[in-house]
Amino acid sequence: MSQQPKINIAIADDHTIMRSGLAELIKNLGDYDVTIQAGNGNELLQQLDNADKLPELCILDINMPELNGYETTEALKKSYPEIKVMALSMFDNEFSIVKMLRCGATGFLHKGANPDELSEAIQTVLSGNYFHTELKLFGALKKNNAWQTINITERETEFLKHCCSDLSYKEIASLMGVSLHTVHGYRDILFQKLRLKSRTALAIYALKTGVVTD
Amino acid sequence: MFLGSIFLTFILLLAACIALLLKQKAKHNNLMLSNNIIRAERDLLHARLEIQDHALSVIYDQIHDNIGQMLTGIQMKLVTLGFDAGSKRNTGNLSMLASDMGRSIKDLRNLSHATDSLMIEKEGLLDAIEKEIHFSSSIYHLECIFTCAHELPEMSDRKEVLLFRLIQEMMIYMFSRTKGREMIIRLEYIDDLFTASIAENNRRHAVSAQSADNNEALQHIKEKAMLLHGRLYITNQTGGDVMTFISNLKDEPTT
């Protein structure tokens, strides 16, 4: 009986202990093989150029020297568009995560996530979907087709587009010509309508439904 | 004799004028000195705040670059060891350790939010306060209710960060000392007056508030209140304390 080939994964993170720990954890999940480990984006791209077989997924730290997560993701999307990208970060800085998503990443995971969450994240991203812990709720909404009946106003849509940038809410308010209080109102209404809790989740919703394109 | 008395009167008048002038000058000099002292005190406070901010920024970098990464790497090793532990008991123990480590990493992450001033500027005052309340209430095991009844005035980034730090320290002071289980954090902006209050056990302000001037433990909070041109009050009641900061927030923090 032939065994199903393992899925190849690449990791780029400038913290050696973190990188090797993650590689070992991923190998222990069973279905995956970490074929490339790099200390920064430049190293990753060099190793990809010389690789016999390309990985299907790259897991990237956001803050790296020489070539950071954003630049690496953009380079990967240009040279290796078939490779999926997942962002990994110590902090859940919404602005960084949204920026990674706009660069082309389709998933985000905290460093320190448990093995189940890691496994779910990898599977979701490999299947072509977006992954963020909060989106489990959105997934349930989509299953029932309920998301199609959600009514979002023009102004809320405009706000949603701005959410997919690294502008602060103050800057968005200035752009839209409204007060910060009003912008918070748009945000809270969208959170309620879409049953979401964070700006990252709003950005993923916008990208997933085509309100914003890459 | 008549001329003599006139001359004497003139001398006395002159002496009185000179005395008055000297008194005015002394008063003016004292005022200048007081103003210089106040200005120097504020410069010193401002310098201390910058040092504090720099220290917090270093802490943020250390959490990100060293502590957090190391703990996360160790957590992953524990999980991996759990896969090869041999016995169900060992697997369970290692899994529990990894889980506890994960919780600490999460707390560290939440703690770091409040150390980075740039992030506070980016997030905005209200969102930063909400995050801080969420974190502090979990640390101190308190139920917290946060309300901001009115639209706050537009503030510079610097003022927002300073106001955040003030409210953060008010929360730490009150949360660490409360005997109650519930805290009310309220922000109001009425008739150009900003009020931030933290109350135990759902108690409102007392009508007669006493100034916090004499409490040494509140030194840092008082200093920030001063830089924001405001005053700090604590009312002590049976069953609940209320700490209140009031300012018109019109002027920029003193440099």
Interface residues (C-beta under 8 A of the other chain):
Chain A: H15 I17 M18 S20 G21 L22 E24 L25 N28 N63 M90 F91 D92 N93 F95 H110 K111 G112 A113 N114 P115 S168 Y169 K170 S179 L180 H181 H184
Chain B: I63 H64 D65 G68 Q69 M70 L71 T72 G73 I74 Q75 M76 K77 V79 T80 F83 A98 S99 M101 G102 I105 K106 R109 S112 H113 M119 E121 K122 E123 G124 L126 D127 E151 L152 E154
